[in-house]
Amino acid sequence: MRYILIFSLSFFFVFKAQAYDNFSSLEWHKGTIVLSSHEVITGEVSYDFIHDVVLYRSAGRMQTLTAARVNYFHTINNHTGQVRRFVTLPHYIHSNLPYERNFFFEILLSGEVTFLRKTNKHKGFLHHAQKSEKPSRLNLDNLCYDYFMLYDEKLVHIKNFKKDALPLLAQGGAKGIYDYIKTKNIKEFTPRRQLVVIHFYNIMHTTTNDPHLVQRLGEEKRKF
């Protein structure tokens, strides 16, 4: 407990010393935040992935919120209309430490299995790429993020998709997922391909468990 308190205070002072100097460089978008108290606040929202905090401002008032105070938030890009969704989940800071703390995870896909990502220790490259006028030649999606899936209410870190994710997705009579991978000739499980495979799993699960959808699909097949 003493170690946790020391770490928390250290994080707080480091954040106070560094983050406020970077507020001017953050991008603000319309957004909504659901606090851990279930209060919902709406206004301009910015996610600082370097410090893993979300900032909120409205009517000249600004707040900085850590994952300990937030359940969920989303932003809507002012220029593109892209919606980004983030959820708070507990995760081990390091495999050698005996406790978890909350982090923000970006939701890439929702469903029976939710596909998520979180910035990792290489997030500085992502920060540099955003500030640079020249496009980065690095594969930032692979380098700067770790990927996860929420399976059976458990957070699974996908270090190797074949070993960590596929065996779980193939359980419960869903082994047709291997046929899908073969049909699509998927050889390398990039984050994009992982999303596609998990999406197929979610569709299969929905079809199996939704009798109305099964009936509609059957009707469609009879038409052809």
N, C-alpha and C positions, 0 to 999 in steps of 0.2 A: 504494500500500500504506500509506503514511504517512497519507493522508487517511482510509482505511478504519479504521485504528487509532484516529485521533483521534475519528472519528465514534462508534466502538464504545465508547470510554472515556467520551465525553460522554453517550451514551445511558445507560450504566451508572450514572453519577453522578446524572443527572437522575432516573432511575428510583428509585435508592436514596433520593433526597431526597424524592420525592413519593409513591411507591406505598405505602410502609409505613404512611403515615398513612391510607390508604384501605382497609386490610385489613378493618376492622370493618364496612364497608358492603358487602362482597362476599357473594354468595350461594354456599353450599356444597351440592354434590350428590354423590351416589354416582357414581363414574366410574373409568375405566381409562386409563392413559397408556402408550403404547409409545415408549420412548426411542430415540434414534438409535443407541444401542448394542444395540438389540433387547430390552433388559430391559423387562419388563412390570410396572407397579406399579398397585395398586388401593387405593382409599380414598376420601376426600372430595376433590373436585376443584372448582376455581372458575376460570373464565376471566375475566381482566381485559382487556377489549377496548380500554380506553383506552391501556394500555401494551403490548398484544399479548403477554401472558405468561400461562402457566397455573400455578396454584398447587395444591399437593398437600399434604394433611396426613393423618397416621395415627399413632395412639398418642402424641399430643402432639408429633409431629415434623412440621415444615412445610418445604417446598421451593418455591422460585420458579424456574420453568423457562422459558427463552426458546425460540423456534422453532428455534434452532440445536441444541438438545439433544433435540428431540422429533420423532418421525415422525408420530404420530397420537394423538388422544385423543377420548374421548366422555364425555358426562355424562348422567345420568338424573335428571330433575327430581323432587325429593322429593314434590311436591304433585300434579303432573299426570301423571307417568310419561313425559313427552316426552323422547325421546332426541335429543341434538344431537351431531353428529360433526364433527370438525375434522382437517384434514390439513395438513402442512407442505409448502409449495412455494416455490421461488425466484421472486422477482419484483423488477423494477426499482423502487427507491424513487421515482425521478423519471426522466422520459424523458431528461433532460439528463445524468444520471449514468451512467458507463460500467460499472457493476457491479450485481449482484443480491445480495439477501440473503433469508433465509428469513422467511416470514410464515405465520400461521395463516389458513387458509381454511375456512369452514364448508361442509360438503357438504350441498347441498339435494336432490340427486338423483344416484344412482349408475347406471352402465350403460356401454354403449359410449361414450357421451358423458356426462361428469360435469358437473353444474351446480353452481357454487360462488358464494359471496359473501365479501367482506371489507369490514370497516368502513373508511370513508374519512376525509377531513379534517373532515367534519361530524359525527363520532361523539359530539362533546360534546352535541349535541341529544338523542341517544339516551340518554346518561348522565343528562341533566337530566330526561328523560321518565320514566325508571325511578325517580328519586327523588321526582318530583312526585306528589301525590295526585290531581291533575286529569289526565284523559286528554289527550294531546297532539292538536292538530288537524293537525299536520304529517304528511305521508306519510313516515314514518321509513324504510320499506323502500326508497323511492326516494332519499331525501335522504342517508341515513347509510351506505349500502352501495354498493360497486361489484360488478358481476356478471361472472362468468367462466365459460368452459366448457373442460374438458380434452378436446381433440379431437386424435386421432392423436398422443397423448402430448405435445401442445403446449398451453400455457396461452394461451387467447384472451380478451383483455379485451373484453367486450361493451359498447361505448359506444352503438352503434346496432344493434339486433338484426337489422334488415333488411339492413344492409351488412356487419356483422361475423360474424354467425352463419348466417343463412339460406343464403348461397351455399355455405358449407362443408357444411351439412346436406343440401343438395340434390345434392351430388356422389355419384358411384357409383350412379346409377340410383335415387336416393331422391327424385326430383322430385315424387313423389306427396305430398310434404309440403306443397306449395303448394295442392293440392286439399284437403288436410285443413284448412288455414288458411281456405280459402274456404268449406268446408262448415260450419266452426264460426263463421264470420262474425267472425273475429278482426281487428279494426281497429287496436287499440292493444296494443303488446307490453309489457305490464306484467310485472314479475318473475314473477307467478303465471302469466301466459299464456306467457312464455318457458319456464317449467318444463313446462307442458303440451305445448308443441310439441316440446321436447327429449325428453320422455317418449314421445311418439308416434314420434319418430325411433328411439329405443332399441327400442321394440316392433317396428317394421318391420325393424330390423337383426337382432333376435333371431329373428324369423319366417323371414327369408331364410337365416340361417346355421344354424338348428337343424332338421335334417331330421325329427326326431321331432315337433317342434312343428308343422311344416308338415303332416305326416301326420295329426296329431290334428285340426288345423283343417279339413283336407279331409274327414275323417270327420264332423266336426260339421256342415259344409255339406251333406253328403249326407243328413243326418237331416232337414233342412228342405227 
